[in-house]
Structures are given as C-alpha cells and as structure tokens.
C-alpha cells in the first residue's frame, strides 16, 4: 500500500512540475526524461575549454531559471586579473569588473541581462576591505530599478591565491 501511494505521489509531483516549468503535455514521466527536456547547459564559446577541463557548466538553465556558477576575475586566457599584493583599490576594481564581465558573457549567451538577475551571492577574502570597492563596481552593472537579493560572505581563500572574490547568480529568463 505504501509503495503504491509513493508511486502515485511521485508521478503526480512530476506531472505538476512539468506543468509548472511550461511543458503543457501534462503526461507523467520519469525524472530523467523531465531533466532532459528542461535542462540546458549555457557555456559561451570562450569558456568551453574550462568546461571540459573542470567538467562543470558556467550556467545551467532549468525551465525559466538560469543558475550561474561562481565566476571569478579571470581574463580571456583564464589568467587571474592581478589585484596586487597586497590588493590595491585599482587592482580590486579590475578583478571585480572582470568577474562581472564573465557573468555578463553567460547572461548574454542565455539572452538575459543584469536586469534579469534576482539573486547574487559573493565571497571575499577580506570582506571589510573589499566590499566598498565591489559595491562601486556593482553599481556600474546593476542599476535598478529592480535590484537582486544579495548575500556576501567572507572566506579564507580560493583555489588560486590571486583570486579575491567569487560571484554566482540566479536569473529569471523571460523567454
């Protein structure tokens, strides 16, 4: 009896999920079929090497939501934009700007802009020092009138010592 109820509940939940993400056929199916139909990896051409080397997607679209993985201040050849040692205001501005440029490249690939971003998470190696500079850079890219939610966290380090910030986003796609 329990297994029959579980199967019914699971099938019904998938059916509702498919309706919610826009698949109006309304037929129950297995979760793998649902994911194949609604998941799309978003990877600009420039990031293909990174995707293959580290086996991750810079962006994943599921239904009308785009999830952008943590982006850092790496340039066209994946070199870290130097922030300085110790970091300078100009160096931080350049690295943060490159981080936003990388996010923007993924947004454009998905047909979105920063106006479509509804959530941002950032991590900093020295939040007190870096937050005011990051906010100035953020204002150049995100100008309102609708602003995303934003959570900022402090961390001890990233995978490369030159990297001082990482940012990930969630985006509502309009098409």
C-alpha positions in Angstrom: 0.0 0.0 0.0 2.8 2.4 0.9 4.7 1.8 -2.3 1.5 2.4 -4.4 0.9 5.7 -2.6 4.6 6.7 -3.0 4.5 5.9 -6.8 1.2 7.9 -7.2 2.6 10.8 -5.2 5.9 10.8 -7.1 4.2 10.6 -10.5 1.7 13.3 -9.6 4.5 15.6 -8.4 6.4 15.2 -11.7 3.3 15.9 -13.6 2.7 19.2 -11.6 6.4 20.0 -12.0 6.2 19.7 -15.8 3.2 21.9 -15.9 4.9 24.5 -13.8 8.0 24.7 -16.0 5.9 25.1 -19.1 5.6 21.6 -20.5 1.9 21.5 -21.1 1.6 18.0 -22.4 0.8 17.1 -18.8 1.8 13.4 -19.0 3.6 11.8 -16.1 7.1 10.6 -16.9 10.4 9.6 -15.2 12.6 12.3 -13.7 15.4 11.7 -16.2 13.1 12.5 -19.1 11.9 15.7 -17.4 15.5 16.8 -16.8 16.5 16.1 -20.4 13.6 18.2 -21.6 14.1 21.2 -19.4 17.9 21.4 -18.7 20.2 23.3 -21.0 23.9 24.0 -20.3 24.9 27.6 -21.0 28.5 27.9 -22.0 29.9 30.8 -24.1 32.5 29.6 -26.6 35.4 31.2 -24.7 34.6 29.0 -21.7 34.4 25.7 -23.5 38.0 24.7 -22.5 37.3 25.4 -18.9 34.0 23.4 -19.0 35.8 20.4 -20.5 38.9 20.7 -18.2 37.0 21.0 -14.9 33.8 19.3 -16.0 31.3 22.0 -14.9 28.8 24.3 -16.6 29.2 28.0 -16.3 25.4 28.2 -16.5 22.5 25.8 -16.3 19.1 26.7 -17.5 16.2 24.7 -15.9 12.9 26.0 -17.1 12.9 29.7 -16.8 15.7 29.9 -14.2 19.4 30.3 -15.1 21.9 29.2 -12.4 25.3 30.8 -13.0 28.1 29.1 -11.2 30.7 31.0 -9.2 32.6 33.3 -11.5 35.9 34.9 -10.6 38.1 37.7 -12.1 39.9 35.7 -14.8 40.6 37.2 -18.2 40.3 35.9 -21.8 43.2 33.4 -21.3 41.9 32.3 -17.9 44.7 34.3 -16.1 43.7 35.9 -12.8 43.4 39.7 -13.1 46.0 40.9 -10.6 44.5 42.7 -7.6 48.0 43.4 -6.2 49.9 42.0 -3.2 48.5 43.5 -1.0 45.4 44.3 -3.1 45.1 47.9 -4.3 41.9 49.7 -5.0 42.7 49.8 -8.7 43.6 46.1 -8.8 40.4 45.1 -6.9 38.3 47.2 -9.3 39.8 45.5 -12.3 39.3 42.0 -10.8 35.8 42.7 -9.8 35.0 44.2 -13.2 36.3 41.1 -14.9 34.1 39.0 -12.6 31.0 41.0 -13.7 32.2 40.8 -17.3 32.3 37.0 -17.1 28.8 36.8 -15.6 27.6 39.2 -18.3 29.0 36.9 -21.0 27.0 34.0 -19.6 23.9 36.2 -19.3 24.2 37.2 -23.0 24.6 33.6 -24.1 21.3 32.9 -22.4 19.6 36.0 -23.8 19.5 37.8 -20.4 20.9 40.9 -18.8 21.7 42.0 -15.3 18.2 43.4 -15.1 17.0 39.7 -15.1 19.3 38.7 -12.1 17.2 38.2 -9.0 19.9 36.7 -6.6 23.6 37.3 -6.2 26.0 35.5 -3.8 29.5 36.8 -3.3 32.5 35.6 -1.4 35.5 37.8 -0.4 38.9 37.0 1.1 38.8 40.4 3.0 35.2 41.5 3.1 35.6 44.6 5.1 38.3 45.9 2.8 36.8 44.8 -0.5 33.1 45.4 0.0 33.1 49.2 -0.7 35.0 48.7 -3.9 32.9 45.8 -5.0 29.7 47.9 -4.4 31.1 50.7 -6.7 31.7 48.2 -9.4 28.3 46.5 -8.9 26.6 49.9 -9.4 28.1 50.1 -12.9 26.5 46.8 -13.9 23.3 46.7 -11.8 21.4 50.0 -12.0 17.9 49.1 -11.0 15.1 50.0 -10.6 14.8 46.3 -9.6 17.7 45.0 -7.5 18.6 41.4 -6.8 18.8 39.9 -3.4 22.5 39.8 -2.3 24.4 37.7 0.2 28.1 38.5 0.8 30.4 36.1 2.7 34.0 36.1 3.9 36.3 33.2 3.1 39.9 32.5 3.8 41.0 31.7 0.2 40.0 30.4 -3.2 41.6 27.8 -5.4 44.1 30.3 -6.7 45.8 32.7 -4.4 45.4 35.6 -6.8 41.6 35.3 -6.8 40.0 37.5 -4.1 36.3 37.3 -5.0 33.7 34.9 -6.5 30.2 35.6 -7.5 27.3 33.4 -8.5 23.8 34.4 -9.7 20.3 33.2 -10.3 18.4 34.7 -13.2 14.8 34.7 -14.3 14.7 34.2 -18.0 11.9 35.9 -19.9 11.9 33.7 -23.0 
